[in-house]
Amino acid sequence: METPADIVIVGAGIGGLAAAVRLANAGCIVTVVEALATPGGKMRTLPTQAGPVDAGPTVLTMKPVFDDLFADVGLRLEDHVTLRPLDTLARHYWPDGTTLDLMADAEDSAARIAEAFGPASADDFRHFGARAARLFAAFDGPMMQAADPSQTALALGVLSQPRLLADMAPHRTLAGLVQTAFRDPRLAQLFARYATYVGGMPGASPALLSLIWEAEARGVWTVDGGMHALATTLADLARGFGATFLYDTPVRRIVKQGGRVSGVVTDRATLPARMVLFNGDPKALLDGLLGDAPKAAVTTGSVTPRSLSAHVASFAAVPEGVPLSHHTVFFAADPQAEFDAIARGAVPTDATLYICAQDHDAAPGALQRFEIIRNAAPVTRGRKDEEFSCQTLMFDALRRFGLTFSPGPVTVTGPADFARLFPGSDGSLYGRSPQGLTAALKRPTARTAVPGLYLCGGGAHPGAGVPMATLSARHAVGAMLSDLSSTSTSHRTAMPGGMSTGSATTGKRPFPS
């Protein structure tokens, strides 16, 4: 680049924030435009009497993704964010009184499974874990870590490993796989639920998604200050590298000039840009919510069908009854009935509930912060009484397990609310559904058909979840810097702000203290 590139990032979700850090560190002039008042996107908080409570993603896995993000800009993750590994990955309760803790140590988990379900079930768990590990190892590099995965290359890789093809069970769903992998239906219910981590229903998601268990088995961390602290830290780092943030500033249009993107229009101004990185739901582009110019950036098949939504309750209370871990799951009695109702767009009368107890190690009787997540259809047909009904269903179900909370204000965010917060999403929280074996290859990649327009976030490749959205930012930045370099007529020799000489992809600038 002869001169620094003006880049506008639309959206300050985790993908946009990670991209802002990388791009600003590389010497680009970065402006992040965010419709909400704070960074984080879906990684948001709500106020309670006990302080801000996380109201979005709560599970942090794949820590090396974040280590790499910080290392790539000359920093150390541990100097800026405190992550604490969990010994108990998650606690599980079933209506029949069965309890199971899955642990960071796999053999500890196996021993607990043997105690709760018998030695044969522990063997089932070991075999399932080995399968998940093989799948994760096979697909991490050529799929998740690749900016533009090749279906042909993936197929050749699988065909060269006959056992891997059997592990994938290409003609089976995750629900079908676990029903034969586990002789106890309760364990099948537990591991089928991992489809919901990326917004899929177990009976419609490919068996390949069993590899998600390996991502969790490699470690789960909590973030001091809550997950939102990671978002604010990245925003601070990006500002330190020179990025500008405009909050409470919705982007109305992405505009083109001379056949390529030339900037964005807000209610306050037109911001010129050599490149625009869109960190929102890609379906918003297809729907024309940002004007006609970016509509060709994605195809219908890359953003539909839609993934699951949720009802999310956020509140502070004093819990009583059964003990909670940081992550606790209370299973529905009939998972098939739950997902059948969701498939119809209805609210299930009995649904699996996930609770994040943000202050689970607090003293007895202390006010604690909680988030409850209940899967829902991505349909904005909700009525006012639906949210009230869902809240009632949640707390009634937990009461049957013996868990009660002291009275207090509860905020329930439902599909219609998420649709308003994240335009174009239809309330879906994970972008395109993972339905179908090749669904992961259908998500839009960083480069789009519109010159100068790029994508990152959970709706783009490699998919939903905090680590995946962070990886999407790496892919987008790599594409953008490569394209800038290929269109430059000479190499850059100096950049504003004291950045040392180097290539667009390797130059590092120390973060100002």
N, C-alpha and C positions, 0 to 999 in steps of 0.2 A: 504494500500500500504506500502510495506517495504521501497521502495524508490520512489521519485517523478516520475511520468509517463511522458515520452517524448511524446508530442502530436503535430502533424503538422496540422494546419488548412489551407486548400487550398481555398483562396479567402477572401478578406477583405471587403465583403459586410456587410450590417447591421447584418445579421445572424452570420457571422464569427466573427465580432467585439464583438457582445454581448456574444458569446460563449467564446471568448478569455478573456474577463473580468471575467466571472464566473470561467473558468478553471484555469486561473492564480491566481485568488484569493483563489482557493481551494488548491493551492500549486503545481499544475502541471507545468512542464517545457514546455512552449507553444511557438511554432514558427508559425507565420502567413506568408504565402507565397502568394504574390499578383502579378499578371501579369501587372497591371497598376501602375502608378507612385504615386498614392495617395489612401487612404482608401475610402470606400464608395460604391464601385461597381456601381450599377445603380444610387445610390445617389451621383451623380457627379456634377461638375460645369464646366463651360466654361468661358474663359476670355472675358470681354467686356470693353468698355471705362468707364463704371460706376462701374467696379469691377466684381468679379466672380458672375455669375448668375447660379442658380440651373438649371440643365438640366435633372432632373430625377423626382422622387417622390416629390410632393409639399404639400400634405395634411397629417397632423398628427392628428390621432384620437386615441382613446383608451389609454389615458394618463396613467391609472393605470398599464398598461404593463411596462411602462418605470419607473414608481415609484417603482414597484416591482424589476426590474432589479437592480436599484441602491441600494434599501434597502437590497437586498439579499447579497450584498457585503459590507454592513455596511456604505453606503453613502446615501446622499439625492440628488435627482435629481436637486432640485432648487439651490443647491450649485455649480453645474457644468454646467447646461444648463438653459437658460432663455426661458421659454415658455410663450406665451401670448395668452389667449383665445380670439377668434373672436366673436364679437357680431353678425356680418353678416357672416353666414356660407358660403353663395355663392349668387352671383347676377346672374340673368338669363334674357336673351333677346331673343325674338322671332321675326321672320321676319315681323309679322304684327304690330309690335310696342309695344307689351305687355312686361312689365317688372315685375319681381318678385324677391324680396329678401327673402331668407329663413334665419331665425334668430335662435340664440341660445335658445331663449325663444319660446317654441312651440306655445303658445297662440298668441304671436306677429306674428309668421308665419301664423297662422290661420286667424288672422285679415287682414293681407296683401293679403292672398289668397281670402278672402271674397271680398275685395275691387277690386281685379283684375278680379276674375272669378265668384263671386257671393257667397252668404251664403251657398248654397248647396255644392259647391266645398270645402268650409272650413270644412264642415262635412265629406266629402270624405277624406280629409287630416287627420282629427282626427282619423277616423276609420282605415285608412291605417297605421298611426303611432302607434296606439294601437296594431295592428296585428304585426308590425315589432318588437315592444317591447316584445311581448309575445314570438315570435320566437327567438329573441336574448337571452332572459332569459333562454329559454329551451335548446338552443344549445351551449351557451357559455361554460358551464362547461363540459358536456360530449363530446363535439366535439372540440372546439378550445383549451380549456385548458387541454384536455386529450392528453397524449403522443401517445397513440395507441387506438383510439376510436373503440368501438365495435358496429358493425352494429346491432347485436342482442339487445344489451342494448339500443341503440338509438330507435330501433323499439318498444321495450317494453315501453320505456318512452313515446313515442308518442301515443301508443295505450291506455295508462292509462289516457290520456287527450284528449278526443274526439274533443274538440274545437281546439286543436293544429293540429290535422290531417286536419281539415278544413282550418286552417291558412296556412298550408304548401302548399295546393292546389297541391298535388303530381303529378297530371297528366297535369299540366299547366305550361307554360313558364312564365317568368317574364313579357314579353310583353303582353301575354294573360291575366295575372292577372290584370295588371294596366289598361288595356282597359275597364275592368268591374268595377274596384275599383274607377276610376275617370271618371266622366261624361264629363269632358272637355279634349279633346285629347292633349292639350298642357301640362297639368299636367301629363297625362299618358306618354308623351314623356320624361318629366323631370325624373320621377321616374323609368322608364324603363332603363334609361342611367346608373343606378347604377350597372348594370351587367358589364359594361365596366371597372368598378373599379377593377375587378379581371380578366379582359381580356376576358369577354364573350360577345356574341351578344345577345341582349334582346330576340330575337325570338328563341334562342336555349338554353338559360340558364333557370334553374329551378326557379319557383316562390319563392322558399325558399330564394333566394338571396335578397328578399325584406328586410330581416333583416339588410342588410348593411345600410339602412337608419337609423336604430336605433344606429348603431355605430357612425354615423356622428351626429345624434341628441344629443348624449351624450356629444358632444363638439368637436370643431376643434381648433387647436392651431397653431400658427406660432412659428418658432425657430429664436431667435436673431442670426443674422449671416447667416441665410438660413439653409435649411435642411442638407446641407453638414457639418454644424457645429456640428450636433449631431454625425455624423460619426467620425470626427476628435477628438471630446471629448472622445468617446469610445476608440479610438485607444490610446489616451494619458493615459486613465485610465488603459488599459490593459498593456501598457508599465510600468506604475507606479507599477503594481503588478508583474512585472518581465517578461512579454511576449516580444518576439523579433519579429520584422517585417522586412521582406525582400520584398521590392518593385521592380518593373521592373524585376520580376523573374517568368516567366511562368513555371508551372509544366508540364513536358512532360509525365511522367508516374507515376502511383501509383504501387508499387511493393509488392509482397507477398513472404513470406518464411515460410515453415512449415505449409502451409495451411491458414495463416492469413496475414493481411497487415503488412509490415515491414518498410515502409517508402515511400518517394517520390523522384523522380529524376528531377532535373532542369538542365539547361544548364551549371550551375556552379558547382553543387555538388549533391551527394546523401545524403538525410537527413533521417537518421534512425528514426523510430517512433514506439512506442507501439500501438498507435492509430492514425488514420487519420480522420479528419472531413472535408468533402467536402462541400464547400459553393459556388458551381457553379450550372449551370443548370444540373439536374440529367441526362438529355438526352445525355450529353457529355460522360457520363460513358457508357451508352448503345451503343453509336456510336463508342466506342473504341478509343476516342480521348486521353484517358490517359492510353492506353495499354490494354492488354487482361485481366489483373488481376481483375480489378473492373467491367468488363462488366456484370457480373451476379448480380450486386448490385441492379439493378432496372429492371422492366419488361416493355415491350412496352406499355401495357395498363396503366402503372403508369405515363407515360410522353407524351402520345398522346391520343387524338388530341391536337394540339397546340393552345394556346390562341392568342389573338390579339397582334399586334405590333403597331407602331405609327410612324408618322412623327412629330418630335419635333423641333420647331424653338426657338433658344436662341439668344437674342440680347439686346442691350440698345438703347433707343430712347426716344423722347419726344412725349407723346401721345396727341392727340387732338380729341375732339368730345365727345362721350358718356362717362359718369363717370364709372370708374372701381372700383370694390372691390378687395380684395386680391385674391379671387377666383371668376372668372366670366365666364359664359357659354353663347355662342352665338349659338342658335339652327339652325340646317338645316331645310329647308322647308318640306322635305319629309324624315323622318327617315328610312322608309322601303327601299327607293331607295338607301340611304347611305349604309345600311348593306347588301343589295343585291349585290351591287358593291364589297364590301369588301369580301363577300363570294365567289365571282368569282375571287378574287385576283387582282381586278382592283382598281384604285384610283378614289373615288367618285368625281364627279364634284361639288357637294354641300355636305358638311359634317359639323357636329357640331364641334365647336371649343371651347376649354377650354383655358383660359388665366390665368396664375399666374402673377399678378403684384406685384413683390417682394417689390417694393418701392411705393405702391399705395398711401401712405399718404404723399408723397413728395410735395414740394411746386410747384405750377403751373409753367410750363416751365422748370422744372428740368429734367435732364437726368435720366431715370429710367430703371430698369432691368425687362425683360419680358421672359416668357416661354409660348409658344403656343403648345398645344398637339392636334393632329388630328389622330383619330383611323385609323389603316391600317391593311392589311392582313400580317400574319407572313410568307411572301414569299420573298425570296431574288432574285426576278426577276427585281429589280429596275434598271433603267438606269440613266445616268447622268441627262438627261433632265427631269426625273420623279421628282427628288428633286426640280429642278427649277420650274417645273410645279406646284408642291405642294405648294411651297412658294408663287407663284403667286396666286394660288387658295385661299390660306389663307388670304392674304392681300386684294384681290379683294372682298372676302366675308365680311370681317370686314368693308371695305369701304362702302358697301351697308348698313351696320348698322349705318354708320356715324362715325366710328372710324378710324382714320388715325395715322400714326407714321412718325416722321421725318426720312429722309434717314439715313441709317447706315448699317454696316456689319451684316449680319444675317447668323448664322450657322444652317443648317437643318440636323438633324440626322434621317435617315430613316431605314427601316427594314434591308437592306443590311449592313448598318453600325453597327446596333445592333448585327447582326449575327457575324460580325468580332470582336466586342468588347467582346461578351459573347459567346464563342465557344459552339457549340451544341444546341444553342437556336433557330436556324432558324429565328432569328430576333424577336421571341416571347418574350414579356416582363414579362409574368406572369406564365410561366411554362405550365403545363397542362391546357387545356380549362376546364371551369366549366360546360361544356355541359353535361346534364343528371343529374337526381336526385341524384345519388350516386357518382357523380364525386369527391366530397370532400373526400370520403372514398378511392378513387383510387390513390391518391397522395402517393408517397413513404414516409414512416415514418423514424424516426431518425436511428433506427437500420436497417442494410441491411443484405442481405444473405451472404455477404463477411465478415468473422470475422475480427474485428478491424477497419472496415470502417463504418462511420456514415455520416448522411446528415443533413444539415440545409439550410435555405434560402427560398426564395419565391417559389421555385420549389418543396419543400418538404411540408409535413403536418405542420401547418394547412392551408398554402396557401400563396397567393401573398399579398403584401402590407407591409409597414414598421412595423406595430404592429405584423402582422402574422409571418413575418420573425424573429422578435425578440422573439416571443413565440417559434418558431421552435428551436432557440438556447437553450432556457430553456429545451425543451424536449430532445435535443441531449445531453446536458451536464448531465442531470439527468440520461440518459441511460449510458453514458460513465463512470460516477463516480460510478454508481451502478455496472457496469461490472468490473471495477477496484477493487472495494471492494470485489466482490464475488470471484475474482481470487487471492486475497491476502492471504498469509498464516498467517499473523499477522497484528494487527492494527498499524497504524502509530503513532509514539509518538512525532515526531518533524519534521519540514519541514524547508528548507533553507529560509532565508530572514526574519526570525522573526515571522513566522505565529504561532498563538497561537494553542494549542492543541485542537482538535475537530474532528468531523467526516468529511468525504469528502464532505458532503452535507450541513453541518451547520457551519463549521469553517469559521471565518471571519478574515481578516487582514486589519487593517486601511490603507487607501490610503496615501502614503507619500506625504507630502505637500512640 
